[in-house]
Amino acid sequence: MENNNTPTVKKTFPVLQMGCASCAVNVENTLKTQEGVVSVNVNYASSSVIIEYLPKITNPEKLQKSVQSIGYDLLIDEGENKDQQVQDINTKKYKSLRKRTFGAIILAMPIFIIGMFFINMPYANYIMWALSTPVIFWFGKDFFINAFKQAKHFSANMDTLVALSTSVAYAFSVFNTVYADFWIQRDLEPHVYFEAVAVIIAFILIGKLLEDKAKGNASSAIKKLMGLQPNAVMVVKDNGSQVETPLANIIIGDIIIVKPGEKIAVDGEVIEGSSYVDESMLSGEPIAVHKVEKEKVFAGTINQKGSFMFRAERVGSQTMLSQIIKMVQDAQGSKAPVQKLVDKIAGIFVPTVIIIAIIALIAWILLGGVDGLTHGILALVTVLVIACPCALGLATPTAIMVGMGKGAENGILIKDAQSLEIAKKINAIVLDKTGTITEGKPMVTDIFWLNDDESKKDILFSLESQSEHPLAEAIIQHFDDLKPTPINSFESITGKGAKAKIEDTTYFAGNKNLLIEHNILFDNNLIEKSEELIKQSKTIVWFSDNENALALIGIEDKIKPTSREAIKDLKDLGIEIYMLTGDNNTTARLIAEKSGIEHYKAEALPHQKAEFVKELQAKGKIVAMIGDGINDSAALAQADISIAMGKGSDIAMDVAKMTIISSDLKKIPAAIKLSKQTVATIKQNLFWAFIYNIIGIPIAAGILFPITGFLLNPMIAGAAMALSSVSVVSNSLRLKLKK
């Protein structure tokens, strides 16, 4: 019920008390039906939900009540200690689970030994009954509590399967202990399955314990990022005194002193001193960056040798580190396209298993002869125990969490799971030149004035001071000792340059086409000089009044040391590389040759870049666009995968689905490789989860009995169910070790 005129709010809340993938589906379906909710995405692996809603219609309190009504909870507190609160809840839950698991194991062991080896000892059944009762009703009580909550709302989950199977086996065993004569009179052995009940609960608790531990490991990247900020910093007051101040109390404008070995707390600008700062946790680059006055520093980075003071510019949730953490959290909570199918299966899984278990029971009673009822009850219990929706539910999100966490640790930020899944299919990459292939730090190398007359250089400086183009910045830096002249009616001409009026004269600064369009005359000497500079692969900026070209500026932007190697790596992956630039054809050709690119397009305007991406897509290509500027944003939005170089514009980073923080092209093949590894892991996980259930459930029902006489023991089924979830999460964690 989205209203286009009303802004929506998108928030992430921790979900409490989810026990399996079916729980996640139940929570998601409940929230989707709430009035005012636009979209919902529940992630079982991270125990969180991303909700987009209309704040005029609903609010977190209403959403929390809807989730509580079906037996779960949302943590809607958004205070400073929210993350700590979630951690405390999870730690408390883990400790409680560990106690119950060890308690169940301690009691299950003697029951198992009696049931397997001393079944004929006096009072064996009564001893096992006494020991199994606390296992099922105390250590395993959560299964029954949660199953009852689900039943009240006509839904079912993993707890339903465990509660049904163990209670049926327990009740059957109690009957056979108290009314043994009922079977003896019919010449049947009154078997008990107390050991199966105890061992099943112990195994499932062990599985949950290992699963919780593994899920914690899967989200370790976020914890590492969160641990990068110090709790307190030294703030320098106006009188020069230093006061230790909690991080939460830092405000924009505070002067902070950083000593050797300390972590930088917030983003800011160095105002005094210099040092080398380790930015590897943000960029993935091992080489420390030299920081001097006016250089930017970022939260989470580590100062090395020197001391310096900096002014806080972005604090709290505005720092780059906080934005990275939020981006990674949102990405880890997003769903890959394949997950939607898995969610549908998880949603109908438990009811289907219950139906299969009942069919197995009826079939055994009708066709199983004298032991039909006993075997039927065993089959019912075993089917309910062996079925595992958790393995299915964990298959995709755990791989996504580990993959994105690994990316974040290496300076590759991925905005959503869909991008991670598509990246492996990329077969064409479009690269911007400036700041992507090149350093993005253009420097003026040559200036030639008409008749050596430099009298208008202050006008050139003033005109370029109004422009935001990187080439203009290079010219401003070159004339940094000049002061701007007042300008009238400045106009930026996209892809060509700029013009402005000073007194009664119009001046132009830009490429040659801009001047030709306005019928400007070119001096032959300047033309010759421009041809020389072009041969050296330098970019030309022309400066003129409304009649004649007055100056020629040669600007050079060096190719990054790693660009050529990165382009070779991408070609080795079978990807076609295209370079687009607004620069002239000769410079574009020389840069393309130096970096090993065959296909390029020069003098491309922003809308032409987007059109070029469309043309490649029309040919069936899966296109990645890589850029760093505002002029790349249209092409980034058009591409199948958009990748921003992190030291570029905020707009490019907002539009892009991936961000390479270090601006090193070598990270692109690494991102594609990570995508391939993650998708391969998802496929492996889903294969094993499906195969496990497809094979396990029929065997549990007794399908092999008529052929081989084999019946699966419920205890083995419990162990298999626990191991299936653990194996899926463990397989995802293997991603961390891959190079």
C-alpha positions in Angstrom: 0.0 0.0 0.0 2.7 2.4 -1.1 1.8 6.0 -1.5 4.1 7.8 -3.9 3.5 11.2 -2.3 4.5 10.0 1.1 8.2 9.4 2.0 8.9 5.9 3.4 11.2 5.0 6.2 13.6 2.1 5.9 14.9 0.6 9.2 16.7 -2.6 10.4 15.5 -4.2 13.6 16.9 -7.3 15.4 14.4 -10.2 15.5 14.4 -12.2 18.8 13.4 -15.8 19.4 13.6 -17.1 15.8 14.6 -20.8 15.9 14.7 -21.8 12.2 14.1 -20.7 8.6 10.4 -21.3 8.9 10.3 -18.7 11.8 11.8 -16.1 9.4 9.1 -16.8 6.9 6.4 -16.5 9.5 7.7 -13.2 10.8 8.1 -11.9 7.2 4.5 -12.9 6.2 3.1 -11.3 9.4 4.8 -8.0 8.8 3.9 -8.0 5.1 0.2 -8.0 6.0 0.5 -4.9 8.3 -1.0 -1.7 7.0 1.6 0.8 5.9 4.3 -1.7 5.3 5.9 -1.4 1.8 8.6 -4.1 1.9 10.0 -6.6 4.4 13.1 -8.7 4.3 13.8 -11.1 7.3 17.2 -12.7 7.4 17.4 -15.8 9.6 21.2 -16.0 9.5 21.6 -12.4 10.9 18.4 -12.6 13.0 17.3 -9.2 11.6 14.6 -7.6 9.5 14.8 -4.7 7.1 11.4 -3.0 7.0 10.3 -0.1 4.7 7.1 1.5 5.9 5.0 4.6 5.7 5.5 6.5 9.0 2.1 8.2 8.8 0.3 4.9 8.8 2.4 2.6 11.0 5.4 2.8 13.5 7.9 0.4 15.1 5.6 -0.1 18.2 2.8 -1.4 16.0 5.1 -3.6 14.0 6.6 -5.0 17.2 3.2 -5.9 18.6 2.3 -7.8 15.3 5.5 -9.9 15.7 5.0 -10.5 19.4 1.5 -11.8 18.6 3.0 -14.8 16.8 5.5 -15.6 19.5 8.6 -13.6 18.4 9.9 -10.1 19.2 11.5 -7.0 17.6 14.1 -4.9 19.3 13.0 -1.4 18.4 15.1 0.5 20.8 17.3 2.8 18.7 19.5 4.2 21.5 23.3 4.5 21.5 23.5 1.0 23.2 21.3 -0.8 20.7 24.1 -3.0 19.4 25.4 -3.7 22.9 21.8 -4.6 23.9 21.5 -7.1 21.0 24.9 -8.6 21.9 23.9 -8.9 25.5 20.7 -10.7 24.6 22.5 -13.0 22.2 25.2 -13.8 24.8 22.6 -14.5 27.4 20.7 -16.8 25.0 23.9 -18.6 24.0 24.9 -19.2 27.7 21.4 -20.5 28.5 21.5 -22.8 25.4 25.0 -24.0 26.4 23.8 -24.9 29.9 20.8 -26.8 28.6 22.9 -28.6 26.0 25.4 -29.9 28.5 22.5 -30.8 30.9 20.8 -32.8 28.2 24.1 -34.5 27.2 24.9 -35.5 30.9 21.5 -37.2 31.3 21.3 -38.6 27.8 24.5 -40.5 28.1 23.4 -43.0 30.9 20.0 -43.3 29.2 21.7 -44.2 25.9 24.1 -46.7 27.7 21.2 -48.4 29.5 19.0 -48.5 26.3 21.8 -49.9 24.2 23.6 -52.4 26.5 21.6 -52.9 29.8 18.0 -52.9 28.7 17.3 -56.1 30.6 18.6 -54.8 34.0 16.0 -54.4 36.8 13.9 -51.3 36.5 15.7 -50.2 33.3 12.6 -48.6 31.8 11.8 -46.7 35.0 15.4 -45.4 35.3 15.3 -44.2 31.7 11.9 -42.7 32.2 13.1 -40.8 35.2 16.2 -39.5 33.5 14.5 -38.6 30.1 11.7 -36.6 31.8 13.9 -33.6 32.7 15.6 -33.8 29.3 12.4 -33.4 27.4 10.5 -31.1 29.8 13.3 -29.0 31.2 16.3 -28.9 28.8 14.0 -29.2 25.8 11.2 -27.1 27.1 11.8 -24.3 24.5 10.8 -26.6 21.7 7.4 -27.1 23.3 6.9 -23.5 24.3 7.7 -22.3 20.8 5.6 -25.0 19.1 2.6 -24.1 21.3 3.0 -20.4 20.3 3.0 -21.4 16.6 0.0 -23.7 17.0 -2.0 -20.9 18.6 -1.6 -19.0 15.3 -2.1 -22.1 13.0 1.5 -22.1 11.9 4.4 -24.5 12.4 8.2 -24.4 12.4 11.2 -26.5 13.3 10.2 -26.5 17.0 6.9 -28.1 15.9 8.7 -31.0 14.4 11.0 -31.6 17.4 8.1 -31.2 19.9 5.8 -33.6 18.0 8.4 -36.3 17.4 9.8 -36.4 20.9 6.4 -36.1 22.7 5.0 -39.0 20.5 8.1 -41.2 21.3 8.0 -40.2 25.0 4.3 -40.9 25.3 4.6 -44.2 23.4 7.5 -45.3 25.7 5.6 -44.3 28.9 2.6 -46.4 27.7 4.8 -49.3 27.0 6.5 -49.0 30.5 3.2 -48.7 32.4 1.1 -51.0 30.3 3.6 -53.6 29.1 1.0 -56.3 29.4 -1.0 -54.8 26.5 1.8 -55.9 24.1 2.9 -59.1 25.9 -0.7 -60.5 25.7 -0.4 -60.0 21.9 3.0 -61.8 21.8 4.7 -58.5 21.1 7.8 -56.9 22.8 6.9 -53.6 24.5 9.9 -51.5 23.2 10.6 -48.1 24.8 12.4 -45.2 23.1 13.4 -43.0 26.1 17.1 -43.1 24.9 15.9 -41.9 21.4 14.0 -39.0 23.0 16.9 -37.9 25.2 19.6 -38.3 22.4 17.4 -36.5 19.8 17.0 -33.5 22.1 20.7 -33.5 23.0 21.8 -33.7 19.4 19.4 -30.9 18.3 20.6 -28.7 21.1 24.2 -29.4 20.1 23.3 -28.5 16.6 21.7 -25.3 17.7 24.7 -24.4 19.8 27.1 -25.0 16.9 24.8 -23.1 14.6 24.7 -20.1 16.9 28.5 -20.1 17.2 28.9 -20.4 13.4 26.4 -17.7 12.7 28.3 -15.4 15.1 31.5 -16.2 13.1 29.7 -15.4 9.8 29.0 -11.9 11.0 32.5 -11.4 12.5 33.3 -8.8 9.8 30.7 -6.4 11.2 32.0 -7.0 14.8 35.6 -6.3 13.6 34.4 -3.0 11.9 32.5 -2.0 15.0 35.5 -2.6 17.2 37.6 -0.1 15.2 36.3 2.9 17.0 37.8 3.9 20.4 35.4 4.5 23.3 37.0 7.8 24.3 39.3 10.5 22.8 41.4 13.4 24.0 39.7 16.7 23.0 41.8 19.9 23.1 39.9 22.8 24.6 40.2 26.5 23.7 42.6 27.1 26.7 44.8 24.3 25.4 43.9 21.7 28.1 43.2 18.1 27.0 40.0 16.4 28.3 39.2 12.7 27.8 35.8 12.7 26.2 33.5 9.7 25.5 33.0 9.1 21.7 29.3 9.7 22.0 29.9 13.3 23.2 32.1 14.3 20.3 30.6 17.1 18.2 31.5 18.6 14.8 34.2 21.2 15.3 35.9 19.6 18.3 39.7 19.5 18.1 41.1 16.0 18.8 44.7 15.0 19.4 45.8 11.6 18.2 49.0 10.0 19.6 51.1 7.2 18.1 49.3 3.8 18.0 45.9 5.3 18.7 42.7 4.8 16.7 41.1 7.8 15.0 37.6 8.2 16.4 35.7 10.3 13.9 36.2 11.7 10.4 38.0 15.1 10.1 40.8 17.3 8.7 44.3 17.5 10.0 45.0 21.0 11.3 48.4 20.5 13.0 51.2 17.9 12.8 51.8 15.0 10.5 51.9 11.2 10.6 51.5 8.0 8.7 48.0 6.5 9.1 47.2 2.8 8.5 43.9 2.9 6.5 44.0 -0.8 5.6 40.8 -1.6 7.6 38.9 0.8 5.3 40.7 0.3 2.0 42.3 -3.1 2.3 45.6 -1.4 1.3 48.6 -2.3 3.5 50.7 0.8 2.9 50.3 3.6 5.5 49.1 7.0 4.1 51.1 10.2 4.9 48.8 12.8 6.5 49.7 16.4 6.7 47.7 19.6 7.3 44.4 19.8 5.3 44.5 16.0 4.7 41.3 14.0 5.6 41.4 11.3 8.3 38.8 8.7 8.9 37.3 6.9 11.9 38.7 3.4 12.5 42.1 4.0 11.0 45.2 3.7 13.1 47.8 6.4 13.7 51.3 5.1 13.4 54.4 7.2 14.4 53.7 10.9 14.7 51.1 12.9 16.6 48.6 15.3 15.1 45.5 17.3 15.8 42.4 17.3 13.6 39.1 19.0 13.5 36.0 16.7 13.7 33.9 17.0 10.5 31.7 13.9 10.6 30.7 12.2 13.8 28.4 9.3 14.9 26.5 7.7 12.1 27.9 10.2 9.6 31.5 8.9 9.6 32.7 6.8 6.7 33.2 3.8 9.0 29.6 4.0 10.3 28.3 4.3 6.8 30.4 1.2 5.8 29.0 -0.7 8.8 25.5 0.2 7.8 26.1 -0.6 4.2 27.5 -4.0 5.1 24.7 -4.7 7.5 22.0 -3.8 4.9 23.8 -5.9 2.3 24.2 -8.9 4.6 20.4 -8.6 5.4 19.4 -8.4 1.7 18.3 -11.5 -0.2 19.9 -13.0 -3.3 17.3 -13.8 -6.0 17.7 -17.6 -5.3 16.7 -17.0 -1.7 13.1 -16.1 -2.6 12.5 -19.6 -3.9 14.1 -21.1 -0.8 11.8 -19.0 1.4 8.7 -20.3 -0.4 10.0 -23.9 0.1 10.8 -23.2 3.8 7.3 -21.8 4.3 5.5 -25.0 3.2 8.3 -27.4 4.4 7.1 -28.1 8.0 3.4 -28.8 7.1 4.5 -31.0 4.3 6.8 -33.0 6.6 4.0 -33.5 9.1 1.7 -34.8 6.3 4.5 -37.2 5.2 5.0 -38.4 8.8 1.3 -39.1 9.2 1.2 -41.0 5.8 4.2 -43.1 7.0 2.4 -43.9 10.2 -0.8 -45.0 8.4 1.0 -46.9 5.8 2.9 -48.9 8.5 -0.3 -49.6 10.5 -2.0 -50.9 7.3 0.9 -52.7 5.7 3.4 -53.4 8.4 1.9 -56.6 9.9 2.2 -57.4 13.7 4.9 -54.7 14.3 3.1 -52.2 12.1 2.0 -49.8 14.9 5.5 -49.8 16.6 7.3 -49.3 13.3 4.7 -46.7 12.2 5.3 -44.6 15.4 9.0 -45.0 14.9 8.7 -43.8 11.3 6.6 -40.9 12.4 9.1 -39.9 15.0 12.1 -40.4 12.6 10.6 -38.4 9.7 9.7 -35.5 12.1 13.2 -35.5 13.6 15.3 -35.9 10.4 13.5 -33.1 8.4 15.6 -29.9 8.5 14.3 -26.6 7.1 17.2 -24.9 8.9 19.8 -26.2 6.4 17.7 -24.7 3.6 17.2 -21.4 5.4 20.9 -21.0 6.2 22.2 -22.0 2.8 22.1 -18.6 1.1 22.3 -16.0 3.9 25.3 -17.5 5.7 27.2 -17.6 2.4 26.1 -14.0 1.6 27.1 -12.8 5.1 30.6 -14.4 4.9 31.1 -13.2 1.3 30.2 -9.6 2.0 32.1 -9.6 5.3 35.2 -10.8 3.4 34.7 -8.1 0.8 34.4 -5.4 3.5 37.6 -6.5 5.1 39.4 -6.2 1.7 38.0 -2.7 0.9 35.2 -4.0 -1.4 31.8 -2.8 -0.3 28.8 -4.6 -1.8 25.4 -2.9 -1.4 23.1 -5.9 -1.9 23.1 -9.7 -2.4 21.7 -9.4 -5.9 24.9 -7.5 -7.0 27.1 -10.2 -5.5 25.1 -12.9 -7.4 25.2 -11.0 -10.7 28.9 -10.0 -10.6 30.1 -13.5 -11.6 28.1 -13.1 -14.9 29.9 -9.9 -16.0 31.3 -10.2 -19.5 31.8 -6.5 -20.4 33.3 -3.7 -18.3 33.1 0.0 -19.1 35.8 2.1 -17.5 35.9 5.8 -17.0 39.4 7.2 -17.5 40.0 9.9 -15.0 40.3 8.7 -11.4 39.5 5.1 -12.5 42.4 4.1 -14.8 44.4 7.2 -14.0 45.3 8.7 -10.6 42.5 11.3 -10.9 45.0 14.0 -9.8 45.6 16.0 -12.9 48.5 18.4 -12.8 49.3 21.4 -15.1 52.5 20.6 -17.0 52.5 23.3 -19.7 50.9 26.7 -20.3 51.3 28.6 -23.6 49.9 32.2 -23.9 49.1 34.0 -27.1 52.1 36.3 -27.8 53.3 35.4 -24.3 50.7 37.7 -22.8 49.8 36.5 -19.3 47.7 39.5 -18.4 44.4 37.5 -18.3 45.6 34.7 -16.0 43.6 36.1 -13.1 40.5 35.8 -15.3 41.4 32.2 -16.2 41.9 31.5 -12.5 38.5 33.1 -11.6 36.6 31.2 -14.3 38.1 27.8 -13.2 37.5 28.6 -9.5 33.7 28.4 -10.2 34.0 25.0 -11.9 33.9 21.6 -10.1 35.7 19.7 -12.9 39.0 17.9 -11.9 40.9 19.7 -14.7 39.7 23.0 -13.3 41.0 22.0 -9.9 44.4 21.3 -11.5 44.5 24.9 -12.9 43.4 26.4 -9.6 46.2 24.5 -7.8 48.7 25.8 -10.4 47.6 29.5 -9.8 47.1 29.2 -6.0 48.8 32.5 -5.4 46.2 34.5 -7.3 42.9 36.0 -6.0 39.7 35.6 -8.0 38.1 38.4 -9.9 34.3 39.0 -9.6 32.4 37.0 -12.3 29.0 37.5 -13.8 26.7 34.8 -15.2 29.0 31.8 -14.8 27.7 28.7 -16.8 29.1 25.2 -16.7 28.7 23.5 -20.1 28.5 19.7 -19.5 31.2 17.7 -21.1 32.8 20.8 -22.8 33.9 23.4 -20.2 32.6 26.6 -18.8 31.9 30.3 -19.8 31.5 33.5 -17.8 31.1 37.2 -18.3 33.6 39.7 -16.9 32.6 43.3 -17.5 31.5 43.2 -21.2 33.6 40.3 -22.4 32.6 36.6 -22.4 35.4 34.1 -21.6 35.5 30.4 -22.3 37.6 27.6 -20.8 37.2 24.1 -22.1 37.9 21.7 -25.0 38.5 22.8 -28.6 34.9 22.0 -29.6 33.6 24.6 -27.2 35.6 27.3 -28.8 34.8 26.1 -32.4 31.0 26.3 -31.5 31.5 29.9 -30.6 33.5 30.8 -33.7 36.7 31.5 -31.7 39.9 32.1 -33.8 43.0 29.9 -33.1 46.6 31.1 -33.5 48.7 28.7 -35.6 51.5 28.7 -33.0 49.1 27.6 -30.3 47.6 24.9 -32.6 51.2 23.5 -33.2 51.9 23.5 -29.4 48.6 21.7 -28.8 49.5 18.9 -31.3 52.8 18.4 -29.5 51.1 18.1 -26.1 48.4 15.7 -27.5 51.2 13.4 -28.8 52.5 13.2 -25.2 49.0 12.1 -24.2 48.3 15.3 -22.3 44.8 16.8 -21.9 44.3 20.2 -23.5 42.2 23.0 -21.9 41.7 26.1 -24.1 41.1 29.6 -22.7 39.7 32.4 -24.9 37.7 35.6 -24.9 34.8 35.9 -27.4 37.1 36.4 -30.3 40.5 34.7 -29.9 42.1 31.7 -28.1 44.3 33.3 -25.5 46.0 30.3 -23.9 46.6 26.6 -24.1 47.0 24.5 -20.9 48.5 21.0 -20.9 47.3 18.8 -18.1 48.6 15.3 -17.3 46.9 12.6 -15.2 49.2 9.6 -14.7 48.0 6.0 -15.1 47.7 4.2 -11.7 50.5 1.7 -11.2 48.1 -1.2 -10.9 45.7 -0.3 -13.7 47.5 -2.2 -16.5 47.8 -5.4 -14.4 44.1 -5.2 -13.3 43.0 -4.8 -16.9 45.1 -7.9 -17.9 43.5 -9.9 -15.0 40.0 -8.9 -16.2 40.8 -9.9 -19.8 42.1 -13.3 -18.5 38.6 -13.7 -17.0 37.2 -13.4 -20.5 35.7 -9.9 -20.0 35.7 -7.3 -22.7 37.1 -3.9 -21.6 35.8 -0.6 -22.9 37.1 2.9 -21.9 34.9 6.0 -22.1 36.3 9.5 -21.6 35.3 13.1 -22.2 39.0 13.7 -23.2 40.2 14.1 -26.8 40.7 11.2 -29.1 44.5 11.2 -29.2 44.8 11.3 -25.4 42.2 8.6 -25.1 44.1 6.4 -27.6 47.4 6.8 -25.9 45.9 6.0 -22.4 44.1 3.0 -23.9 47.4 1.7 -25.5 49.4 2.2 -22.3 46.8 0.4 -20.2 46.2 -2.4 -22.6 42.6 -1.5 -23.7 41.5 -2.2 -27.3 38.0 -0.5 -27.2 37.6 3.1 -26.3 35.4 6.1 -27.0 36.7 9.7 -26.6 34.9 13.0 -26.1 31.9 11.1 -24.5 29.4 13.2 -22.7 27.6 11.9 -19.6 24.4 10.9 -21.5 26.5 9.2 -24.2 28.2 7.1 -21.5 24.8 5.8 -20.4 23.8 5.3 -24.1 26.9 3.3 -24.7 26.1 1.0 -21.7 22.6 0.5 -23.2 24.1 -0.5 -26.6 26.2 -3.2 -24.9 23.2 -4.4 -23.0 21.2 -4.6 -26.2 23.9 -7.0 -27.5 23.2 -9.3 -24.6 26.2 -8.2 -22.5 26.1 -8.2 -18.7 27.7 -4.8 -18.2 29.7 -3.4 -15.2 30.3 0.4 -15.2 33.2 1.6 -13.2 33.5 5.4 -12.5 34.2 7.9 -9.8 32.6 11.2 -10.9 29.2 12.9 -11.0 29.4 12.7 -14.8 29.5 8.8 -14.5 26.3 8.6 -12.4 23.9 8.1 -15.3 26.0 5.3 -16.8 26.4 3.8 -13.3 22.6 3.8 -12.8 22.1 2.2 -16.3 24.7 -0.7 -15.8 23.8 -4.2 -14.6 26.5 -3.8 -11.9 27.8 -0.3 -11.0 31.1 0.1 -9.2 32.3 3.4 -7.8 35.9 4.2 -6.9 35.8 5.2 -3.3 37.8 8.4 -3.5 35.3 9.8 -6.1 32.1 11.8 -5.7 29.4 10.9 -3.1 26.8 10.8 -5.9 28.8 8.1 -7.7 29.1 6.1 -4.5 25.3 6.5 -3.7 24.3 5.3 -7.2 26.8 2.4 -7.3 26.0 -1.1 -6.1 29.7 -1.7 -5.2 32.4 0.6 -3.9 36.1 0.1 -4.1 37.4 2.2 -1.2 41.0 2.3 -2.2 40.2 3.2 -5.9 42.6 0.3 -7.0 41.3 -1.4 -10.1 43.0 -4.7 -8.9 40.0 -5.0 -6.5 37.6 -5.4 -9.4 38.9 -8.9 -10.4 39.0 -9.7 -6.7 35.3 -8.7 -6.4 34.3 -10.9 -9.4 36.3 -13.8 -7.9 34.5 -13.3 -4.6 31.2 -13.3 -6.4 32.0 -16.6 -8.1 33.2 -18.2 -4.8 30.1 -17.0 -2.9 27.6 -18.2 -5.6 29.4 -21.5 -5.8 29.1 -21.8 -2.0 25.4 -21.0 -2.1 24.9 -23.7 -4.8 26.8 -26.3 -2.7 24.8 -25.4 0.4 21.5 -25.7 -1.4 22.5 -28.9 -3.1 23.4 -30.6 0.2 20.4 -29.1 2.0 18.0 -30.4 -0.7 19.7 -33.8 -1.1 19.8 -34.3 2.6 16.0 -33.8 2.9 15.1 -35.6 -0.3 17.1 -38.7 0.7 16.7 -38.5 4.5 12.9 -38.1 4.7 12.0 -41.2 2.6 14.6 -43.4 4.4 13.2 -42.2 7.8 9.7 -43.1 6.6 11.0 -46.7 6.0 11.2 -46.9 2.2 14.2 -49.2 2.4 12.6 -51.7 4.8 10.8 -53.8 2.2 14.0 -54.1 0.1 16.8 -54.3 2.7 15.0 -54.6 6.1 16.7 -51.3 7.2 14.9 -48.9 9.5 16.6 -45.7 10.5 17.0 -45.2 14.2 15.5 -41.9 15.5 18.7 -41.1 17.3 20.8 -41.3 14.1 18.1 -39.1 12.5 18.5 -36.5 15.3 22.3 -36.5 14.8 21.9 -36.1 11.0 19.5 -33.2 11.4 21.9 -31.4 13.7 24.8 -32.0 11.4 23.0 -30.8 8.3 22.7 -27.2 9.6 26.2 -27.2 11.0 27.7 -28.5 7.7 25.9 -25.8 5.7 27.2 -23.0 8.0 30.7 -24.5 8.1 30.8 -24.7 4.3 30.0 -21.0 4.2 32.8 -20.2 6.7 35.2 -21.9 4.3 34.8 -18.8 2.1 36.9 -16.9 4.6 39.9 -19.2 3.9 39.7 -18.9 0.1 42.3 -16.7 -1.6 
